Structure formats: structure tokens, C-alpha cells
Amino acid sequence: MKVFFSRILSFSFITAVLLQSACASKTAIVYQAKGDKQCEQGGLSLQQSSRKLMDAGISVTQSFCGKKTGFSVMTMCGGPTNNILLHLVADTDIEQAKAIGFQPIEKLATGDSKGYETIPCHP
């Protein structure tokens, strides 16, 4: 009897996991420029960028700091950086995110390069 209930519980758990996976929505990464300048602190924080999405009704699953790759910026104080802020959102929210200034991460891809890498966040 104990084995019977154990198998039923195992089957129920596996079924629940499979159903949850099947119902899970697809996600996408959107990004925006951090807006910071070389030799200066500033620009948007990861929390400010995430809040911008949430204020527009977009649920943010996870957020990362990153930088664009595949090009360089001239080194000079006050010049732009290639720092970006990345957020994982439902793929159905991409158009709404674009309307408030975010871009789909695929836009950075060139050839064999994904066009970005994640980096530790700094204030």
C-alpha cells in the first residue's frame, strides 16, 4: 500500500512539472543603453531600468548588466560606453517594451556573435 501511494505521488509530481513546462510562456531578452559616460558614474541603474518596464505593465523575470561587443568606443572621459541593461520578459511583451525605448537583444547579433556579454553590475 505504501509503495502504491509513493508511486501515485511521484506520478502526480512528474505530471505537474510537465504541465507547468507545457504551459510556460516563451521569454525574450530586451535591452536598453545604460547611458553612463566614461570616467563618470551615472546612467540608469538596473533597478531603474527594470522599474521602467514594470511601470508599463511588463513583468520582468530576471535582469542583468551587460555590454555590447563587436565594436569599440573611443576612450575619452565624458564619452559614451557600450554598457547595456538586459531584462528577461515574456515574448508577447516585446512590442510594448519597444514602445518605451527597449530593443530585442537579437538586434545586436552579427554573424556568429550574439553581440553582447553579461558583466557584473556596478553603480
N, C-alpha and C positions, 0 to 999 in steps of 0.2 A: 504494500500500500504506500509506504514511504517513497519507494522508487517511482511509483506511478505519479504521485504529486510532484516529485522533483522533476520528472520529465515534462509534465504539464507546465510547470513554472519556467523551465528552460525554453520550451517551445513558445510560450507566451512572450518571454523576453525577446527572443530572436525575431518573432513576428512583429513586435512593437518597434524594434530597431529597423527592420526592413521597411515597415510602413512609414516610419519617420523619414528615412532616407529617400523613399519614393516621393514623399510629399514636400521635401525640402526644396525651396526655390533656388534658382540659379543666382549666383552672385557675380559681381564685376568690380573692378577697381577703378575709381575715379581719382583725379589728382588736380591740384592747383599749385601755382608757384608760391613758395613761402614768402617771397617779397623782401627778403633780407638783403643787405648790402655788405660787400667785403669790408673787413676791418671794423664793422659796426654790429652791435647786437640789434635785434629788432625783427621786423616781419611778423607774420602770423604765428601763433603757437599751434601745436597740433590740436589742442582743445578748442581754440577759436575757430579753426577750420572745420572741425567736426561739428561744432555748435551751429555753424552756418548751414550745414546740411540738415541737422535735426530741426532747426527753426523752420526749414522749408518742408518739414514733414517726412524727411527721408531718414530711415533707420540706418544707423552706422553699426556694423558688426565688429569691425576692427580697424585700427588706424596705425599708420607707420610714417616715419620720416624717410625721405629718400633724396636721391639726386639724379638728374638726367645724365646719361652717359652718351658717348659717341661724338662729343664736341667739347670744345674748351671755351672758357671765357677769359678775356684779358684780365690779367692780375693788376688791380689798382684799387686803392681804398675808395669806397663810395660806389664802386662798380657793381653790377648785378652778380648774383650767384646762380648756380644751377640746382639749388635746393628746391625740393617739392614736398608736398604733404599728400599722402595717399590714404584712401578710405575704401573699405570693402562695403559695398551696398548691394541691394537687390538689383539684378539686371533690368528690372522693369522701371527702376528709378533713374536710369542714365539720362534720359531726355530732360527730366526735371532738374537733375544736377547740372547739366549743361546750361540750362536757362539761368542758373545763378553763378556761373563762372567756372565750373569744373569741366574737365575733359576726360574721356575714357582713356585708360592707360595704353591701350593698343595704338593710340595716335603717336606714341613715342617710338614704337618698334620700327626698325630699319634692317632689312636683310636678315641676318642671323642673330641680331642683337635685339633684346627686349626693350632697350632704350633707357633703362633706369636700373638702379640698385637701391636696396634699402640700407639705411645708415642709422646709427644711434641718434636720438633726438637731443638737440642742445637748445637752451633757451634763446 
